[in-house]
Amino acid sequence: MGPGARGRGRLPNDRPHMIRVTGSVDVPWLGVLMAANFQHFTGKPWGATALLPVPYQQRILIEPRSSRRLSSQSALDLRLSKTITHSAGRVELLLDVLNVLNETAEDSIATDNWSSPNFGQPTVFVDPRRAMLSLRVNLGR
């Protein structure tokens, strides 16, 4: 690889395809607002590297950075919101369910050094499905 080879290929966080769709609907007979957010991302690119020991330790690319990709990720988040109005103000009860599809894609690898026993092994994953319940109080008008 020549000296200019470092400037070629995709950047480490390059995701050529990203889709985001959001929407909400008011359900008046229930007094509930429902909202959804869906996101899909192409996986991050990476390529194998090697460490050269002479004259000093230097990391070099041995394949183009875009040779490999982490798994693509899809995330669906949902929210239910119920507002209760009374003389002192408003109370809003919120239920958020994040990662409804329980996506398990990797987000990072241990190392891209091809001579390492941990080469290409995933270490960080998308957070698992979780739910949050919250209460928002607005006193006054």
Residue, then its C-alpha position, 0 to 999 in steps of 0.5 A: m500500500g502506498p502512502g496515499a492509500r490511507g485516504r481511500g475507502r469509506l469512513p469508519n461510521d459511513r452508513p450508505h443507507m439510513i431510513r427513518v419513519t415517524g408518525s403519531v395518531d390520536v385515538p380520541w375515544l380512548g384519549v390516547l396518543m400513539a406514536a412510532n419511530f422506525q429506523h434502519f441503518t446499514g452496518k458500519p464498514w471495517g477492514a482487516t489491519a496488521l501491525l508492522p513492528v519495524p522501524y516502530q509499531q505501525r498499524i496498516l490496512i491490509e484490505p480496504r476499509s469497506s471490505r466488511r460491514l457490521s450487521s445492519q440495524s433496525a429499531l422500532d420504538l413505540r409511545l403511548s401517552k394519556t393526558i388527564t386534565h384537572s383543576a390544578g393542571r395536567v398529568e400525562l402518563l407515558l409508556d415508551v417501549l424501545n427496540v420493540l423488535n429486540e434487535t441484537a445486531e453488533d455495534s462494535i468489534a474487539t479488534d480489526n487486527w487479523s493476527s489477534p484471536n479476537f479478530g472481528q469478534p463483536t463486543v458491543f450490541v444494540d441495547p435490548r428491548r426495554a420499557m419506561l413508564s413516566l409521569r409528567v406533571n404540569l401545574g397551572r395553565 
